[in-house]
Amino acid sequence: MTNDKRKSLIKLIHVARRELQMEDDTYRLMLAGMRELDGATSTADLSVPKLMKVLEVLKQKGFKVRPNKVGTRPKADDGQSKKIRSLWLALHDIGAVRNPSEEALAKFVQGRTGVAALQWLSTAQASQVIEHLKQWQSRMTPKEVV
């Protein structure tokens, strides 16, 4: 069990490091500077309690642990939901949307319609969201001069 816990903590620390965009040198200096680690510069040398301390330091630097997605609702796969998702991702590609995740899309849809999931939208509500996203996209896309 401790070995599984240790492996999951190491993975989580590496995710944190990537999300915080820490260079390798910066990360190793951070580890070396932690008194509790006795000069270790790699997670491979650390016990579970020491790994937890490293994770706490990364949290203080801004890393947020997100829960596993086990048991989440499957994506809506009807035509209108696919169109909504496609427009959302296109808006992300042009920089209008910062977070392309399904959760961010659901929050956006809920703000527009009061409905918390794409699966629950009526045809009319989905059409309304599609039109809104298309208008948003046209405002963000430069007009071609003829």
N, CA, C and O atoms as a GROMACS GRO file, in nm:
protein
  584
    1MET      N    1   0.082  -0.121   0.000
    1MET     CA    2   0.000   0.000   0.000
    1MET      C    3   0.086   0.126   0.000
    1MET      O    4   0.059   0.221  -0.074
    2THR      N    5   0.191   0.126   0.085
    2THR     CA    6   0.275   0.246   0.089
    2THR      C    7   0.345   0.267  -0.044
    2THR      O    8   0.368   0.381  -0.085
    3ASN      N    9   0.380   0.159  -0.112
    3ASN     CA   10   0.444   0.173  -0.241
    3ASN      C   11   0.349   0.237  -0.342
    3ASN      O   12   0.390   0.320  -0.422
    4ASP      N   13   0.219   0.196  -0.340
    4ASP     CA   14   0.120   0.258  -0.428
    4ASP      C   15   0.102   0.406  -0.394
    4ASP      O   16   0.095   0.490  -0.484
    5LYS      N   17   0.094   0.436  -0.267
    5LYS     CA   18   0.079   0.574  -0.221
    5LYS      C   19   0.199   0.657  -0.266
    5LYS      O   20   0.185   0.770  -0.312
    6ARG      N   21   0.318   0.597  -0.251
    6ARG     CA   22   0.442   0.665  -0.290
    6ARG      C   23   0.442   0.695  -0.440
    6ARG      O   24   0.475   0.806  -0.481
    7LYS      N   25   0.404   0.596  -0.520
    7LYS     CA   26   0.400   0.615  -0.666
    7LYS      C   27   0.300   0.723  -0.705
    7LYS      O   28   0.327   0.806  -0.792
    8SER      N   29   0.184   0.721  -0.641
    8SER     CA   30   0.082   0.822  -0.676
    8SER      C   31   0.127   0.961  -0.634
    8SER      O   32   0.100   1.059  -0.704
    9LEU      N   33   0.196   0.972  -0.521
    9LEU     CA   34   0.248   1.103  -0.479
    9LEU      C   35   0.354   1.154  -0.576
    9LEU      O   36   0.357   1.272  -0.610
   10ILE      N   37   0.442   1.064  -0.620
   10ILE     CA   38   0.547   1.104  -0.716
   10ILE      C   39   0.482   1.153  -0.845
   10ILE      O   40   0.524   1.254  -0.901
   11LYS      N   41   0.380   1.080  -0.894
   11LYS     CA   42   0.310   1.123  -1.016
   11LYS      C   43   0.247   1.261  -0.996
   11LYS      O   44   0.257   1.348  -1.082
   12LEU      N   45   0.182   1.279  -0.880
   12LEU     CA   46   0.116   1.406  -0.851
   12LEU      C   47   0.217   1.520  -0.843
   12LEU      O   48   0.189   1.631  -0.890
   13ILE      N   49   0.332   1.495  -0.786
   13ILE     CA   50   0.438   1.597  -0.777
   13ILE      C   51   0.485   1.635  -0.917
   13ILE      O   52   0.510   1.752  -0.945
   14HIS      N   53   0.497   1.536  -1.004
   14HIS     CA   54   0.541   1.566  -1.141
   14HIS      C   55   0.434   1.644  -1.218
   14HIS      O   56   0.466   1.729  -1.301
   15VAL      N   57   0.307   1.614  -1.192
   15VAL     CA   58   0.198   1.691  -1.253
   15VAL      C   59   0.206   1.836  -1.204
   15VAL      O   60   0.194   1.930  -1.282
   16ALA      N   61   0.226   1.851  -1.073
   16ALA     CA   62   0.235   1.986  -1.015
   16ALA      C   63   0.350   2.063  -1.077
   16ALA      O   64   0.336   2.180  -1.113
   17ARG      N   65   0.462   1.997  -1.089
   17ARG     CA   66   0.580   2.062  -1.147
   17ARG      C   67   0.552   2.109  -1.290
   17ARG      O   68   0.591   2.219  -1.329
   18ARG      N   69   0.485   2.023  -1.367
   18ARG     CA   70   0.452   2.059  -1.505
   18ARG      C   71   0.353   2.176  -1.508
   18ARG      O   72   0.371   2.271  -1.585
   19GLU      N   73   0.248   2.169  -1.424
   19GLU     CA   74   0.147   2.275  -1.424
   19GLU      C   75   0.203   2.408  -1.375
   19GLU      O   76   0.159   2.515  -1.420
   20LEU      N   77   0.299   2.402  -1.284
   20LEU     CA   78   0.362   2.525  -1.235
   20LEU      C   79   0.473   2.572  -1.329
   20LEU      O   80   0.534   2.677  -1.307
   21GLN      N   81   0.499   2.494  -1.433
   21GLN     CA   82   0.601   2.524  -1.533
   21GLN      C   83   0.737   2.546  -1.470
   21GLN      O   84   0.807   2.642  -1.502
   22MET      N   85   0.773   2.456  -1.379
   22MET     CA   86   0.903   2.465  -1.312
   22MET      C   87   1.010   2.398  -1.397
   22MET      O   88   0.995   2.283  -1.439
   23GLU      N   89   1.116   2.470  -1.422
   23GLU     CA   90   1.231   2.412  -1.491
   23GLU      C   91   1.293   2.307  -1.400
   23GLU      O   92   1.275   2.311  -1.278
   24ASP      N   93   1.365   2.212  -1.458
   24ASP     CA   94   1.427   2.104  -1.381
   24ASP      C   95   1.522   2.158  -1.275
   24ASP      O   96   1.520   2.113  -1.160
   25ASP      N   97   1.605   2.256  -1.314
   25ASP     CA   98   1.701   2.313  -1.219
   25ASP      C   99   1.630   2.380  -1.101
   25ASP      O  100   1.670   2.363  -0.986
   26THR      N  101   1.524   2.454  -1.131
   26THR     CA  102   1.448   2.523  -1.026
   26THR      C  103   1.386   2.422  -0.931
   26THR      O  104   1.389   2.439  -0.809
   27TYR      N  105   1.330   2.316  -0.987
   27TYR     CA  106   1.267   2.211  -0.907
   27TYR      C  107   1.369   2.144  -0.815
   27TYR      O  108   1.343   2.125  -0.696
   28ARG      N  109   1.484   2.109  -0.870
   28ARG     CA  110   1.587   2.041  -0.789
   28ARG      C  111   1.644   2.135  -0.681
   28ARG      O  112   1.676   2.090  -0.571
   29LEU      N  113   1.656   2.263  -0.714
   29LEU     CA  114   1.701   2.360  -0.612
   29LEU      C  115   1.598   2.372  -0.500
   29LEU      O  116   1.633   2.384  -0.382
   30MET      N  117   1.468   2.368  -0.538
   30MET     CA  118   1.363   2.373  -0.437
   30MET      C  119   1.375   2.252  -0.343
   30MET      O  120   1.368   2.266  -0.221
   31LEU      N  121   1.393   2.133  -0.402
   31LEU     CA  122   1.407   2.012  -0.320
   31LEU      C  123   1.530   2.022  -0.229
   31LEU      O  124   1.523   1.992  -0.110
   32ALA      N  125   1.642   2.064  -0.287
   32ALA     CA  126   1.766   2.073  -0.210
   32ALA      C  127   1.754   2.174  -0.096
   32ALA      O  128   1.818   2.159   0.008
   33GLY      N  129   1.672   2.276  -0.116
   33GLY     CA  130   1.656   2.380  -0.015
   33GLY      C  131   1.561   2.343   0.098
   33GLY      O  132   1.551   2.416   0.197
   34MET      N  133   1.492   2.232   0.084
   34MET     CA  134   1.399   2.190   0.190
   34MET      C  135   1.476   2.113   0.297
   34MET      O  136   1.527   2.004   0.272
   35ARG      N  137   1.483   2.170   0.418
   35ARG     CA  138   1.557   2.108   0.528
   35ARG      C  139   1.513   1.966   0.557
   35ARG      O  140   1.594   1.878   0.586
   36GLU      N  141   1.380   1.943   0.548
   36GLU     CA  142   1.324   1.813   0.583
   36GLU      C  143   1.374   1.701   0.492
   36GLU      O  144   1.363   1.584   0.529
   37LEU      N  145   1.427   1.734   0.375
   37LEU     CA  146   1.465   1.633   0.277
   37LEU      C  147   1.611   1.593   0.285
   37LEU      O  148   1.656   1.507   0.209
   38ASP      N  149   1.686   1.652   0.374
   38ASP     CA  150   1.827   1.618   0.396
   38ASP      C  151   1.909   1.626   0.267
   38ASP      O  152   1.995   1.541   0.243
   39GLY      N  153   1.883   1.727   0.185
   39GLY     CA  154   1.963   1.749   0.065
   39GLY      C  155   1.923   1.666  -0.056
   39GLY      O  156   1.991   1.674  -0.159
   40ALA      N  157   1.817   1.589  -0.049
   40ALA     CA  158   1.774   1.509  -0.164
   40ALA      C  159   1.732   1.601  -0.279
   40ALA      O  160   1.671   1.706  -0.256
   41THR      N  161   1.764   1.561  -0.401
   41THR     CA  162   1.725   1.641  -0.517
   41THR      C  163   1.638   1.562  -0.614
   41THR      O  164   1.619   1.603  -0.728
   42SER      N  165   1.586   1.448  -0.569
   42SER     CA  166   1.500   1.365  -0.652
   42SER      C  167   1.393   1.300  -0.566
   42SER      O  168   1.419   1.261  -0.452
   43THR      N  169   1.273   1.288  -0.621
   43THR     CA  170   1.165   1.223  -0.546
   43THR      C  171   1.190   1.074  -0.530
   43THR      O  172   1.131   1.012  -0.442
   44ALA      N  173   1.275   1.016  -0.613
   44ALA     CA  174   1.304   0.873  -0.605
   44ALA      C  175   1.365   0.836  -0.469
   44ALA      O  176   1.353   0.722  -0.424
   45ASP      N  177   1.430   0.932  -0.404
   45ASP     CA  178   1.498   0.905  -0.277
   45ASP      C  179   1.410   0.931  -0.155
   45ASP      O  180   1.456   0.916  -0.042
   46LEU      N  181   1.284   0.971  -0.176
   46LEU     CA  182   1.204   1.020  -0.064
   46LEU      C  183   1.099   0.920  -0.015
   46LEU      O  184   1.048   0.839  -0.092
   47SER      N  185   1.070   0.927   0.113
   47SER     CA  186   0.965   0.846   0.175
   47SER      C  187   0.830   0.916   0.156
   47SER      O  188   0.825   1.031   0.111
   48VAL      N  189   0.722   0.846   0.189
   48VAL     CA  190   0.587   0.903   0.174
   48VAL      C  191   0.572   1.034   0.253
   48VAL      O  192   0.524   1.133   0.196
   49PRO      N  193   0.610   1.039   0.380
   49PRO     CA  194   0.594   1.166   0.454
   49PRO      C  195   0.672   1.282   0.390
   49PRO      O  196   0.625   1.396   0.389
   50LYS      N  197   0.792   1.252   0.339
   50LYS     CA  198   0.870   1.358   0.275
   50LYS      C  199   0.809   1.401   0.142
   50LYS      O  200   0.812   1.518   0.107
   51LEU      N  201   0.753   1.304   0.068
   51LEU     CA  202   0.684   1.337  -0.056
   51LEU      C  203   0.564   1.426  -0.029
   51LEU      O  204   0.534   1.518  -0.106
   52MET      N  205   0.495   1.399   0.081
   52MET     CA  206   0.379   1.482   0.118
   52MET      C  207   0.423   1.624   0.149
   52MET      O  208   0.352   1.720   0.118
   53LYS      N  209   0.539   1.640   0.210
   53LYS     CA  210   0.591   1.775   0.237
   53LYS      C  211   0.624   1.849   0.108
   53LYS      O  212   0.598   1.968   0.096
   54VAL      N  213   0.681   1.777   0.011
   54VAL     CA  214   0.711   1.838  -0.120
   54VAL      C  215   0.580   1.884  -0.185
   54VAL      O  216   0.572   1.995  -0.238
   55LEU      N  217   0.479   1.798  -0.179
   55LEU     CA  218   0.349   1.833  -0.238
   55LEU      C  219   0.291   1.957  -0.170
   55LEU      O  220   0.234   2.042  -0.237
   56GLU      N  221   0.304   1.967  -0.040
   56GLU     CA  222   0.254   2.085   0.033
   56GLU      C  223   0.324   2.212  -0.014
   56GLU      O  224   0.261   2.316  -0.029
   57VAL      N  225   0.455   2.204  -0.037
   57VAL     CA  226   0.529   2.320  -0.086
   57VAL      C  227   0.479   2.360  -0.225
   57VAL      O  228   0.463   2.479  -0.254
   58LEU      N  229   0.454   2.260  -0.310
   58LEU     CA  230   0.403   2.289  -0.445
   58LEU      C  231   0.263   2.350  -0.439
   58LEU      O  232   0.229   2.434  -0.521
   59LYS      N  233   0.183   2.307  -0.342
   59LYS     CA  234   0.050   2.368  -0.324
   59LYS      C  235   0.064   2.513  -0.282
   59LYS      O  236  -0.012   2.599  -0.327
   60GLN      N  237   0.161   2.541  -0.196
   60GLN     CA  238   0.184   2.680  -0.154
   60GLN      C  239   0.227   2.767  -0.271
   60GLN      O  240   0.206   2.888  -0.271
   61LYS      N  241   0.288   2.705  -0.371
   61LYS     CA  242   0.333   2.778  -0.490
   61LYS      C  243   0.220   2.794  -0.592
   61LYS      O  244   0.240   2.855  -0.697
   62GLY      N  245   0.102   2.738  -0.560
   62GLY     CA  246  -0.013   2.759  -0.647
   62GLY      C  247  -0.074   2.635  -0.710
   62GLY      O  248  -0.176   2.645  -0.778
   63PHE      N  249  -0.014   2.517  -0.689
   63PHE     CA  250  -0.070   2.395  -0.747
   63PHE      C  251  -0.199   2.359  -0.675
   63PHE      O  252  -0.207   2.363  -0.552
   64LYS      N  253  -0.300   2.322  -0.754
   64LYS     CA  254  -0.427   2.278  -0.698
   64LYS      C  255  -0.452   2.134  -0.739
   64LYS      O  256  -0.451   2.102  -0.858
   65VAL      N  257  -0.472   2.048  -0.641
   65VAL     CA  258  -0.500   1.907  -0.668
   65VAL      C  259  -0.645   1.897  -0.712
   65VAL      O  260  -0.736   1.943  -0.643
   66ARG      N  261  -0.666   1.835  -0.828
   66ARG     CA  262  -0.802   1.813  -0.878
   66ARG      C  263  -0.840   1.669  -0.851
   66ARG      O  264  -0.757   1.579  -0.863
   67PRO      N  265  -0.965   1.646  -0.815
   67PRO     CA  266  -1.007   1.509  -0.789
   67PRO      C  267  -1.006   1.425  -0.916
   67PRO      O  268  -1.019   1.479  -1.027
   68ASN      N  269  -0.992   1.294  -0.900
   68ASN     CA  270  -0.999   1.203  -1.015
   68ASN      C  271  -1.134   1.216  -1.082
   68ASN      O  272  -1.233   1.250  -1.017
   69LYS      N  273  -1.138   1.188  -1.210
   69LYS     CA  274  -1.261   1.202  -1.287
   69LYS      C  275  -1.343   1.072  -1.287
   69LYS      O  276  -1.434   1.057  -1.369
   70VAL      N  277  -1.313   0.980  -1.197
   70VAL     CA  278  -1.387   0.854  -1.191
   70VAL      C  279  -1.533   0.884  -1.157
   70VAL      O  280  -1.562   0.958  -1.063
   71GLY      N  281  -1.622   0.825  -1.234
   71GLY     CA  282  -1.764   0.844  -1.206
   71GLY      C  283  -1.823   0.971  -1.264
   71GLY      O  284  -1.936   1.007  -1.230
   72THR      N  285  -1.750   1.039  -1.350
   72THR     CA  286  -1.807   1.160  -1.409
   72THR      C  287  -1.908   1.123  -1.517
   72THR      O  288  -1.907   1.013  -1.571
   73ARG      N  289  -1.994   1.215  -1.545
   73ARG     CA  290  -2.099   1.196  -1.644
   73ARG      C  291  -2.037   1.184  -1.783
   73ARG      O  292  -1.946   1.259  -1.817
   74PRO      N  293  -2.085   1.089  -1.865
   74PRO     CA  294  -2.032   1.079  -2.001
   74PRO      C  295  -2.071   1.203  -2.083
   74PRO      O  296  -2.170   1.269  -2.054
   75LYS      N  297  -1.993   1.232  -2.185
   75LYS     CA  298  -2.020   1.347  -2.270
   75LYS      C  299  -2.147   1.325  -2.352
   75LYS      O  300  -2.177   1.214  -2.394
   76ALA      N  301  -2.219   1.433  -2.372
   76ALA     CA  302  -2.335   1.428  -2.462
   76ALA      C  303  -2.280   1.408  -2.602
   76ALA      O  304  -2.182   1.472  -2.640
   77ASP      N  305  -2.343   1.320  -2.680
   77ASP     CA  306  -2.289   1.295  -2.813
   77ASP      C  307  -2.390   1.314  -2.926
   77ASP      O  308  -2.372   1.262  -3.036
   78ASP      N  309  -2.497   1.389  -2.898
   78ASP     CA  310  -2.591   1.422  -3.005
   78ASP      C  311  -2.529   1.530  -3.094
   78ASP      O  312  -2.429   1.592  -3.057
   79GLY      N  313  -2.587   1.552  -3.209
   79GLY     CA  314  -2.533   1.646  -3.307
   79GLY      C  315  -2.515   1.787  -3.255
   79GLY      O  316  -2.411   1.850  -3.277
   80GLN      N  317  -2.616   1.837  -3.184
   80GLN     CA  318  -2.607   1.975  -3.133
   80GLN      C  319  -2.497   1.987  -3.028
   80GLN      O  320  -2.423   2.086  -3.025
   81SER      N  321  -2.484   1.888  -2.941
   81SER     CA  322  -2.380   1.893  -2.837
   81SER      C  323  -2.242   1.888  -2.901
   81SER      O  324  -2.150   1.958  -2.857
   82LYS      N  325  -2.227   1.808  -3.005
   82LYS     CA  326  -2.098   1.802  -3.076
   82LYS      C  327  -2.066   1.937  -3.140
   82LYS      O  328  -1.952   1.981  -3.139
   83LYS      N  329  -2.168   2.002  -3.195
   83LYS     CA  330  -2.148   2.134  -3.257
   83LYS      C  331  -2.108   2.237  -3.151
   83LYS      O  332  -2.018   2.318  -3.172
   84ILE      N  333  -2.176   2.233  -3.036
   84ILE     CA  334  -2.144   2.325  -2.926
   84ILE      C  335  -1.999   2.303  -2.883
   84ILE      O  336  -1.924   2.400  -2.868
   85ARG      N  337  -1.960   2.179  -2.864
   85ARG     CA  338  -1.824   2.147  -2.821
   85ARG      C  339  -1.722   2.191  -2.927
   85ARG      O  340  -1.616   2.244  -2.893
   86SER      N  341  -1.755   2.170  -3.053
   86SER     CA  342  -1.666   2.210  -3.163
   86SER      C  343  -1.645   2.361  -3.165
   86SER      O  344  -1.533   2.409  -3.180
   87LEU      N  345  -1.753   2.436  -3.150
   87LEU     CA  346  -1.742   2.582  -3.147
   87LEU      C  347  -1.662   2.628  -3.025
   87LEU      O  348  -1.580   2.720  -3.036
   88TRP      N  349  -1.684   2.565  -2.911
   88TRP     CA  350  -1.612   2.598  -2.787
   88TRP      C  351  -1.461   2.579  -2.808
   88TRP      O  352  -1.382   2.666  -2.772
   89LEU      N  353  -1.423   2.466  -2.868
   89LEU     CA  354  -1.281   2.438  -2.891
   89LEU      C  355  -1.222   2.532  -2.996
   89LEU      O  356  -1.106   2.571  -2.987
   90ALA      N  357  -1.302   2.568  -3.095
   90ALA     CA  358  -1.256   2.665  -3.196
   90ALA      C  359  -1.231   2.801  -3.130
   90ALA      O  360  -1.134   2.869  -3.163
   91LEU      N  361  -1.318   2.840  -3.038
   91LEU     CA  362  -1.299   2.966  -2.965
   91LEU      C  363  -1.172   2.959  -2.880
   91LEU      O  364  -1.102   3.059  -2.864
   92HIS      N  365  -1.145   2.843  -2.824
   92HIS     CA  366  -1.021   2.826  -2.748
   92HIS      C  367  -0.900   2.841  -2.840
   92HIS      O  368  -0.801   2.906  -2.804
   93ASP      N  369  -0.908   2.782  -2.959
   93ASP     CA  370  -0.796   2.788  -3.055
   93ASP      C  371  -0.762   2.932  -3.096
   93ASP      O  372  -0.646   2.963  -3.122
   94ILE      N  373  -0.863   3.019  -3.101
   94ILE     CA  374  -0.836   3.158  -3.139
   94ILE      C  375  -0.812   3.249  -3.018
   94ILE      O  376  -0.795   3.370  -3.032
   95GLY      N  377  -0.812   3.188  -2.898
   95GLY     CA  378  -0.777   3.262  -2.778
   95GLY      C  379  -0.893   3.329  -2.706
   95GLY      O  380  -0.871   3.403  -2.610
   96ALA      N  381  -1.015   3.304  -2.749
   96ALA     CA  382  -1.130   3.367  -2.684
   96ALA      C  383  -1.170   3.293  -2.556
   96ALA      O  384  -1.228   3.353  -2.466
   97VAL      N  385  -1.140   3.164  -2.549
   97VAL     CA  386  -1.174   3.082  -2.432
   97VAL      C  387  -1.043   3.034  -2.370
   97VAL      O  388  -0.959   2.975  -2.438
   98ARG      N  389  -1.026   3.061  -2.240
   98ARG     CA  390  -0.903   3.019  -2.172
   98ARG      C  391  -0.903   2.872  -2.136
   98ARG      O  392  -0.801   2.805  -2.150
   99ASN      N  393  -1.017   2.821  -2.090
   99ASN     CA  394  -1.025   2.684  -2.041
   99ASN      C  395  -1.112   2.602  -2.134
   99ASN      O  396  -1.234   2.621  -2.137
  100PRO      N  397  -1.053   2.509  -2.211
  100PRO     CA  398  -1.132   2.433  -2.308
  100PRO      C  399  -1.202   2.310  -2.249
  100PRO      O  400  -1.262   2.233  -2.323
  101SER      N  401  -1.195   2.293  -2.118
  101SER     CA  402  -1.247   2.171  -2.055
  101SER      C  403  -1.399   2.158  -2.066
  101SER      O  404  -1.471   2.256  -2.087
  102GLU      N  405  -1.444   2.035  -2.052
  102GLU     CA  406  -1.587   2.006  -2.054
  102GLU      C  407  -1.658   2.076  -1.936
  102GLU      O  408  -1.772   2.120  -1.950
  103GLU      N  409  -1.589   2.085  -1.822
  103GLU     CA  410  -1.646   2.151  -1.705
  103GLU      C  411  -1.667   2.300  -1.731
  103GLU      O  412  -1.770   2.356  -1.694
  104ALA      N  413  -1.569   2.364  -1.795
  104ALA     CA  414  -1.583   2.507  -1.826
  104ALA      C  415  -1.696   2.529  -1.926
  104ALA      O  416  -1.772   2.626  -1.914
  105LEU      N  417  -1.707   2.440  -2.023
  105LEU     CA  418  -1.817   2.449  -2.120
  105LEU      C  419  -1.952   2.435  -2.049
  105LEU      O  420  -2.045   2.509  -2.078
  106ALA      N  421  -1.960   2.340  -1.957
  106ALA     CA  422  -2.086   2.319  -1.884
  106ALA      C  423  -2.123   2.443  -1.803
  106ALA      O  424  -2.240   2.480  -1.797
  107LYS      N  425  -2.024   2.507  -1.741
  107LYS     CA  426  -2.051   2.630  -1.665
  107LYS      C  427  -2.099   2.742  -1.757
  107LYS      O  428  -2.191   2.816  -1.723
  108PHE      N  429  -2.036   2.752  -1.874
  108PHE     CA  430  -2.078   2.852  -1.972
  108PHE      C  431  -2.223   2.827  -2.013
  108PHE      O  432  -2.304   2.920  -2.015
  109VAL      N  433  -2.255   2.703  -2.047
  109VAL     CA  434  -2.390   2.667  -2.090
  109VAL      C  435  -2.490   2.695  -1.978
  109VAL      O  436  -2.600   2.745  -2.003
  110GLN      N  437  -2.453   2.662  -1.856
  110GLN     CA  438  -2.543   2.687  -1.743
  110GLN      C  439  -2.568   2.837  -1.725
  110GLN      O  440  -2.679   2.878  -1.693
  111GLY      N  441  -2.464   2.917  -1.744
  111GLY     CA  442  -2.481   3.062  -1.734
  111GLY      C  443  -2.575   3.118  -1.839
  111GLY      O  444  -2.647   3.215  -1.814
  112ARG      N  445  -2.575   3.058  -1.957
  112ARG     CA  446  -2.661   3.104  -2.066
  112ARG      C  447  -2.803   3.051  -2.056
  112ARG      O  448  -2.899   3.121  -2.090
  113THR      N  449  -2.818   2.926  -2.008
  113THR     CA  450  -2.948   2.860  -2.016
  113THR      C  451  -3.006   2.820  -1.881
  113THR      O  452  -3.126   2.793  -1.870
  114GLY      N  453  -2.923   2.816  -1.777
  114GLY     CA  454  -2.968   2.766  -1.648
  114GLY      C  455  -2.965   2.614  -1.639
  114GLY      O  456  -3.004   2.557  -1.537
  115VAL      N  457  -2.919   2.548  -1.746
  115VAL     CA  458  -2.912   2.402  -1.751
  115VAL      C  459  -2.767   2.359  -1.730
  115VAL      O  460  -2.677   2.412  -1.795
  116ALA      N  461  -2.745   2.263  -1.639
  116ALA     CA  462  -2.609   2.231  -1.595
  116ALA      C  463  -2.533   2.133  -1.684
  116ALA      O  464  -2.414   2.112  -1.660
  117ALA      N  465  -2.596   2.074  -1.784
  117ALA     CA  466  -2.524   1.977  -1.867
  117ALA      C  467  -2.579   1.980  -2.010
  117ALA      O  468  -2.698   2.004  -2.032
  118LEU      N  469  -2.491   1.955  -2.105
  118LEU     CA  470  -2.533   1.955  -2.245
  118LEU      C  471  -2.644   1.851  -2.270
  118LEU      O  472  -2.734   1.874  -2.350
  119GLN      N  473  -2.636   1.737  -2.201
  119GLN     CA  474  -2.735   1.631  -2.219
  119GLN      C  475  -2.876   1.677  -2.188
  119GLN      O  476  -2.973   1.624  -2.243
  120TRP      N  477  -2.890   1.775  -2.102
  120TRP     CA  478  -3.021   1.816  -2.054
  120TRP      C  479  -3.079   1.934  -2.132
  120TRP      O  480  -3.190   1.978  -2.104
  121LEU      N  481  -3.005   1.984  -2.230
  121LEU     CA  482  -3.056   2.098  -2.308
  121LEU      C  483  -3.169   2.053  -2.400
  121LEU      O  484  -3.165   1.945  -2.458
  122SER      N  485  -3.270   2.138  -2.411
  122SER     CA  486  -3.373   2.113  -2.512
  122SER      C  487  -3.312   2.152  -2.647
  122SER      O  488  -3.208   2.216  -2.652
  123THR      N  489  -3.378   2.114  -2.754
  123THR     CA  490  -3.330   2.149  -2.888
  123THR      C  491  -3.322   2.301  -2.903
  123THR      O  492  -3.226   2.353  -2.960
  124ALA      N  493  -3.422   2.371  -2.852
  124ALA     CA  494  -3.424   2.518  -2.862
  124ALA      C  495  -3.309   2.579  -2.782
  124ALA      O  496  -3.244   2.673  -2.828
  125GLN      N  497  -3.284   2.528  -2.661
  125GLN     CA  498  -3.176   2.581  -2.579
  125GLN      C  499  -3.040   2.555  -2.645
  125GLN      O  500  -2.953   2.642  -2.646
  126ALA      N  501  -3.024   2.436  -2.700
  126ALA     CA  502  -2.898   2.403  -2.768
  126ALA      C  503  -2.878   2.495  -2.888
  126ALA      O  504  -2.766   2.542  -2.911
  127SER      N  505  -2.983   2.520  -2.962
  127SER     CA  506  -2.974   2.612  -3.077
  127SER      C  507  -2.934   2.752  -3.032
  127SER      O  508  -2.854   2.818  -3.098
  128GLN      N  509  -2.990   2.796  -2.920
  128GLN     CA  510  -2.957   2.927  -2.864
  128GLN      C  511  -2.807   2.934  -2.829
  128GLN      O  512  -2.741   3.034  -2.858
  129VAL      N  513  -2.754   2.829  -2.768
  129VAL     CA  514  -2.612   2.826  -2.731
  129VAL      C  515  -2.526   2.826  -2.857
  129VAL      O  516  -2.426   2.898  -2.864
  130ILE      N  517  -2.564   2.746  -2.956
  130ILE     CA  518  -2.489   2.740  -3.082
  130ILE      C  519  -2.483   2.877  -3.146
  130ILE      O  520  -2.376   2.922  -3.189
  131GLU      N  521  -2.597   2.945  -3.154
  131GLU     CA  522  -2.600   3.078  -3.216
  131GLU      C  523  -2.514   3.176  -3.138
  131GLU      O  524  -2.443   3.258  -3.198
  132HIS      N  525  -2.519   3.170  -3.007
  132HIS     CA  526  -2.437   3.260  -2.926
  132HIS      C  527  -2.288   3.235  -2.953
  132HIS      O  528  -2.212   3.330  -2.971
  133LEU      N  529  -2.248   3.108  -2.956
  133LEU     CA  530  -2.107   3.075  -2.980
  133LEU      C  531  -2.064   3.119  -3.121
  133LEU      O  532  -1.952   3.167  -3.139
  134LYS      N  533  -2.152   3.102  -3.220
  134LYS     CA  534  -2.119   3.144  -3.356
  134LYS      C  535  -2.101   3.296  -3.363
  134LYS      O  536  -2.009   3.345  -3.428
  135GLN      N  537  -2.188   3.371  -3.294
  135GLN     CA  538  -2.174   3.516  -3.292
  135GLN      C  539  -2.045   3.558  -3.223
  135GLN      O  540  -1.977   3.650  -3.268
  136TRP      N  541  -2.013   3.491  -3.113
  136TRP     CA  542  -1.890   3.519  -3.040
  136TRP      C  543  -1.770   3.493  -3.132
  136TRP      O  544  -1.677   3.574  -3.138
  137GLN      N  545  -1.774   3.382  -3.202
  137GLN     CA  546  -1.665   3.347  -3.293
  137GLN      C  547  -1.651   3.451  -3.405
  137GLN      O  548  -1.540   3.488  -3.441
  138SER      N  549  -1.764   3.497  -3.459
  138SER     CA  550  -1.755   3.596  -3.567
  138SER      C  551  -1.700   3.730  -3.517
  138SER      O  552  -1.632   3.801  -3.591
  139ARG      N  553  -1.728   3.764  -3.391
  139ARG     CA  554  -1.671   3.887  -3.335
  139ARG      C  555  -1.520   3.875  -3.314
  139ARG      O  556  -1.448   3.974  -3.322
  140MET      N  557  -1.473   3.754  -3.288
  140MET     CA  558  -1.331   3.732  -3.259
  140MET      C  559  -1.247   3.709  -3.384
  140MET      O  560  -1.125   3.726  -3.380
  141THR      N  561  -1.311   3.673  -3.493
  141THR     CA  562  -1.239   3.642  -3.617
  141THR      C  563  -1.228   3.768  -3.700
  141THR      O  564  -1.328   3.835  -3.725
  142PRO      N  565  -1.106   3.803  -3.743
  142PRO     CA  566  -1.090   3.924  -3.824
  142PRO      C  567  -1.168   3.913  -3.955
  142PRO      O  568  -1.173   3.806  -4.017
  143LYS      N  569  -1.228   4.022  -3.995
  143LYS     CA  570  -1.304   4.026  -4.120
  143LYS      C  571  -1.209   4.036  -4.238
  143LYS      O  572  -1.110   4.109  -4.232
  144GLU      N  573  -1.239   3.962  -4.344
  144GLU     CA  574  -1.157   3.969  -4.465
  144GLU      C  575  -1.200   4.091  -4.548
  144GLU      O  576  -1.319   4.120  -4.559
  145VAL      N  577  -1.104   4.159  -4.604
  145VAL     CA  578  -1.132   4.274  -4.689
  145VAL      C  579  -1.144   4.223  -4.832
  145VAL      O  580  -1.055   4.152  -4.880
  146VAL      N  581  -1.253   4.260  -4.900
  146VAL     CA  582  -1.277   4.213  -5.037
  146VAL      C  583  -1.226   4.313  -5.136
  146VAL      O  584  -1.236   4.292  -5.256
   0.00000   0.00000   0.00000
